[in-house]
Amino acid sequence: MYLKPRYTVAFLILASTALTALGLPAGTRIGMPAASLASGVAALSLMASAAVLGARWKFVESVFGGLDRVYVVHKWLGVWALGLASFHLVFKAGMPGWETAVILPLPDGWPRFLRQFSFVGLMFIVLLALNRNIPYGVWRWWHKLSGLLFVVVALHWLSFKQPIPLDSAAGIWLAALSAAGVAGAFYKLLLYPLLSAHAEYQVVGVRSGGAAMHLELEPVRKGIDFQPGQFGFLRMNVEGMREPHPFTIASGSGGKGRVCFEIRSLGDFTGKLVATASVGMRADIYAPHGRFLRRQEARREVWVGGGVGISSFIAWLQDPRAGSFDKVTLFYFHTPGRDFPEVPVMASMARERGVELVPVAGGPSDPAFVDRIGSICQETAPAEIDVAFCGPRGLLAQVSRTLQAKGVPGANVRHEFSEFR
């Protein structure tokens, strides 16, 4: 059982509200001033939690079930923080009868400046994160500065007159979250490149296919241990391509610790990488991440891969430690002429492992998918079928509806998010 975005956001807001109300005089706990104060406390709590999630600490990934889920939670923490901060800014968080004091006195003018700067900065960071048209390199560097923005927000809390003493329940709550948030922010900004698990690799093979590429790398010294289905952040040590991007490790654990990536040109970075990658280039891989692992104990396995999502299933197919594959059907959604790996290549991989491959060129309504999944549900009780999906979100929604219509429980459909923005 993992934490979900809605429960995480709801818990932080409700806990902040309850602790804030607990510290106010009994007759002032309901009303606009109290709501504004609670909104400010909740916004700070959400931002602190976002800074912790942004550090990519392993224990955080374990709590949420994978780094892809962490990014989803991180996004919603930012959106709700902006909404609550807006409410806090518009309505006055104070009223007669409240005993107020400053925790950290600052020179005149600074408290108001920090208040305004923290709100504008938060609004800018959230809007930037949600805008997919911004080049990844610009987005990444601005987003890294969100940790410094949180320090400004924490200073705003400490420098304004408020009815929340540092030794109160709400004060301890804010202090603990702020300390964790600052630690996470500075770890990601300064220590992550040094302390996180990573290794240096060299490109030893490149095979292109139109707007896609098969990239093979070999460790310069010691490689990274990973499980099939996990992904890593690939950082090319080449001028203009030093931005780390997440890619599923399509294969590995072979000779000399080599790893492979299937990369499709989908943006500025991937387009340049596909066009210029060559043997001899050096790269750093930050890994392993992700919890999208095969469940071999299932009575019947259905794998659904679309686009770059097929990489996870290539890794599963090439796992030398895997057991039987005779209960696996792999649906390969592809666009004719743009399939990479090509269908014959995938068919060869599947045949070697005894996996049934079903190429699907016509989308989720294609009879190749609908009819075969219907047959599988007749051969095996739908409740005993484990479905693993990796591909575009739009395809997931349509595939899930078809599976539900065939009687496959929603809890049996596992998926990994392939988009981090």
TABEL-V455515 format. One record per pair of residues at least 6 apart in sequence whose C-alpha atoms are under 7 Angstrom apart, sorted by the first residue. I is the first residue (numbers start at 1). J is the second residue. Records with the same first field share a line. If there is no record, write none. Layout:
BEGIN
I->J + J
END
This chain:
BEGIN
2->63 + 64 + 65
3->63 + 64
4->64
5->73
9->77
12->42 + 45 + 46
13->42
16->38 + 41 + 42
17->38 + 42
19->169 + 170
20->38 + 170
21->29
23->164 + 168
28->34
33->91 + 92 + 93 + 94 + 95
34->93
36->87 + 88 + 91 + 92 + 93
37->88 + 93
39->84 + 85 + 87 + 88
40->84 + 85 + 88
43->81 + 84 + 85
45->174 + 177
46->77 + 81
47->77 + 78 + 81 + 150
48->150 + 177 + 178 + 181
49->177 + 181
50->74 + 77
51->147 + 181 + 184 + 185
52->180 + 181 + 184 + 185
53->60 + 70 + 74
54->184
55->184 + 185 + 187 + 188
61->67 + 70
64->70
65->291
66->289 + 290 + 291
67->289 + 290
68->290 + 416 + 417 + 420
71->420
78->126
79->126
82->122 + 123
85->119
98->163
99->163
100->161 + 162 + 163
101->161 + 162 + 163
102->158 + 159 + 160 + 161 + 162
103->158 + 159
104->158 + 159
105->159
106->159
111->156 + 159 + 160
114->152 + 156
115->156
118->149 + 152 + 153
121->149
125->143 + 146
128->139
129->139 + 421
132->421
137->243
144->189
147->185
151->182
154->178
164->170 + 171
165->171
166->172
197->286 + 287
198->284 + 285 + 286 + 287
199->222 + 223 + 224 + 284 + 285 + 286
200->219 + 220 + 283 + 284 + 285
201->217 + 218 + 219 + 220 + 282 + 283 + 284
202->217 + 218 + 219 + 220 + 280 + 281 + 282 + 283
203->216 + 217 + 218 + 278 + 279 + 280 + 281 + 282
204->216 + 217 + 218 + 279 + 280
205->215 + 216 + 217 + 279
206->213 + 214 + 215 + 216 + 278 + 279
207->213 + 214 + 215
208->214
209->340
211->264 + 265
212->263 + 264 + 265 + 274 + 340
213->262 + 263 + 264 + 274
214->260 + 261 + 262 + 263
215->260 + 261 + 262
216->258 + 259 + 260 + 261
217->258 + 259 + 260
218->256 + 257 + 258 + 259
219->257 + 258
223->257
226->288
228->293 + 315 + 316 + 319
229->248 + 249 + 292 + 293 + 312 + 315 + 316
230->248 + 249 + 288 + 289 + 290 + 291 + 292
231->246 + 247 + 248 + 249 + 287 + 288 + 289 + 290
232->246 + 247 + 248 + 249 + 285 + 286 + 287 + 288 + 289
233->244 + 245 + 246 + 247 + 285 + 286 + 287
234->244 + 245 + 246 + 247 + 283 + 284 + 285 + 286
235->242 + 243 + 244 + 245 + 283 + 284 + 285
236->242 + 282 + 283 + 284
237->282 + 283
241->269
247->261
248->261 + 311 + 312
249->259 + 260 + 261 + 315
250->260 + 261 + 262 + 311 + 312 + 314 + 315
251->259 + 260 + 314 + 315 + 318
252->258 + 259 + 260
262->308 + 311
263->308
264->270 + 308
265->271 + 274
292->416
298->385 + 386
299->384 + 385
300->327 + 328 + 384 + 385 + 386
301->327 + 328 + 329 + 385 + 386 + 387
302->328 + 329 + 330 + 386 + 387 + 388
303->329 + 330 + 331 + 387 + 388 + 389
304->330 + 331 + 332 + 388 + 389 + 390
305->331 + 332 + 333 + 389 + 390 + 391
306->332 + 333 + 334 + 390 + 391 + 392
307->334 + 391
308->391
309->390 + 391
310->390
317->353
325->353 + 354 + 355
326->354 + 355
328->355 + 356
329->355 + 356 + 357
330->356 + 357 + 358
331->357 + 358 + 359 + 360
332->358 + 359 + 360
333->359 + 360 + 361 + 363
334->360 + 361
335->361
336->361
347->357
350->356 + 357
360->366 + 368 + 369
364->398 + 399
374->406
377->406
382->407 + 408
383->408 + 409
385->412
386->412 + 413
387->412 + 413 + 414
388->413 + 414 + 415
389->414 + 415 + 416
390->415 + 416
391->418
404->410
END
